[in-house]
């Protein structure tokens, strides 16, 4: 495995990633506040709206106000469609992967953003950047995320995954792909979500995470 990254590049990368995590946290906070306002206003002489609907409209408003709105008919401008999962439509361009998340497994936009921050902290080698929101006006809104493309890699074996997670300080639990270190619970760390390259370097490209 390679660990010979120069100190200057490492420090610059850490600063940039810390700033991005902070930006994602601030966006999550803004969406929480937006939801509260939307729900409060909807409770005055209007039909009751669900938290999901409030979060969707809050995200759409925020995205348009901050130049982060991607109409669905422009999503293909992100890159070439690639193999997608049940949660993400994937597009690739050059050395970048864009993921349009349908929120099927996340429990909402704010929950997803919080999970991304945890992922970035535990698995910085597959760091997520937040791009914006794609959607249809007044309808569904989906977060758009960005990762570096992992080239010339294949799905890791379960044994390699167990060894890697152990090296990170996680203990394997009874269910396959489920690990804990007493602070975080990580699951769905299975071969379809973990890659290994020719040098043996491991990349957890997707996982479910929560703080205990």
N, C-alpha and C positions, 0 to 999 in steps of 0.2 A: 504493500500500500504506500501511496505517496503522501508525505507530510512536509515536503521541502518548499512550501510556499514562503516567499520572501516576507520579512517582517513588515515592510512598508505597505505592500499590497494587502497583507492581512489586516493591518490596523485601519487602512482606508476602507476596506470591505466591511469591517466591524462597525465603523462609524456610519457608513451608508445604511447598513442593515438595521442598526439601532434607530436611525432616523425614520426608516420605512415602518418599522414596528410601531413607533410613536405616532406616525401619521395614520396608520390603520386604527390604532386605539382611539385617536381623536375623531376619526370618521364614525366609529362605533358609538362614541359618546354623543355625537351630533345626531345620529339616527335615533338613539334612545330619546333624546329631548324632542326631536321632531315627532316621534310616535306619541309622546305624552301630550303635546300640543294638539296634534291631529285628533287623538281620541277625546280630548277635552272639548274641542270645538265641535266634534261630531255628536257629542252628547247634548248639545244645546239646540233643540228644535230639529234635529236630524235623526235619521235612522242610526241605530247602533252599528258600529263597525268592529270587526274582529281585530285583534292585535296584528295578525298577519297582514290584513288589508292596510292598516295604519302604517306598518313598517314598509310595505311596498310603496305606498304613496309618498312617504317620507323620503325613501331612497330615491325615487324618481325625481322629486323636487330638488333634493340635494345634488344629484348628478347633473341635472340641467343647469342649476345655478353655478356649479363649479366646472362646467365644461367636461364632464365625465360621462355623458350620456351617449350610448351607442345604439341607434335604432336597429331593430332586428334585421332589416334588409341591408345593413352595412356590416353585419357580423363576419361575413365571408371575407371582408377586407383585412381581417386579422391575420389570415394565412390560409394554407391549404387544409381542408378537413382531414382529420386523422382518426385512428381507432378511438372510439368513445366508450365511456362506461355508462352505468346507469345514473350517475350523478353529474358527469361533466361531458359537454360537447367539446372536443379538442381540435385546435387548429395550430399548425406549425408554420413558422417563418424563420428561415436562416437558423440561428442557434437558440430559438425561443419557442416555448410552448405556451399557448393561451388556452385557458380553461373557462368555459361558460358554464357556471354551476346552476343547476336547476333547483337547488335547495331541497332535494328529495330526502336527504339524510341529515341535514344540518339543523333543523328546527328553527330556521329563520336566518335572516341576513346578519344580524348582530351576533348571533351564536356562531355563525360561520367565520366572521371576522375575528372573534375571540379565539376560535380554534386555530386559525391561521397564525396568530401571534404565538400560540403555544407550539405549533409545528415549527415555526421559524426558530424558536428557542431550543428545541430538542434536536431538530434535524436541519441545521443551517446549510448543509451541503445541497439541499433541495429547497432553498429559500423561496417563499412566495412573495411576489409583489402584487399590490392591488392596482388594477387598471381603471375600473369604473363599473358602470352598470349597463347591461344590454336589456332591451325589452321593447314592448309595444306601448305606445302612449296610453296611459290610464288603465293598463292591464298588467300583465306579468312583468316582473323585474328580476333580473338574474345577475349576480356579481360576476365580474370578469377578472380572472387571476392570471398571473404570469410566472413561469419558471424557466430556468435554463434547460435547454434540451440536453438530455443525457445520451451521448452517442455511443454506438458500438457496445451496447450493454444488453444483457439478457435477464430474465427473471431469476432471482436468487433462490437457492434451495432453502427449505425449512431449517436445515442444520446451520447454514450460513447466517440465516436471519437470527436464529437463537443465539449464536455466538456473538453476532454484532450487537444485539440488544443487551446481552450480558456485559459486553465491554462498555456500554453506555451506562451501566449501573441498574439495569432493569431485570427483574425476576420474572420468569415465565409462569403464567397461571395455567389453570386446567384447560381452558379453551385454546384452540390453535390460533396463533397470531395475537395473543392477548398478554400484555406485560404491565408490570407496575414497579415503581421505585419508591412507593410510599407517599410521593407527592403528586405524581401523575399516573393516570391509567391510560394506556395506549392499546388500541385493538385494531383489528383488520390489517395487521402487519403481516401480510401473506405474500407469496410469490408474485401475484399479479400487481402488487403495489410496491414491490422492492426490486431494484435492479442492481446488478453487479457488472462491472466492466472488466476488460481484459487484465487490468492491474489488480483486480480483487477489491477495488473500492466499492463500497456499498452506498446505495441511494434509496432512501425511503421517499418515494414520490407522492405517496398519499397514505393517510392513516386517520383513524378516529382517535381523538384525544380529549380528556377532561381532567381538570384539576381536582384532586381528592380533598 
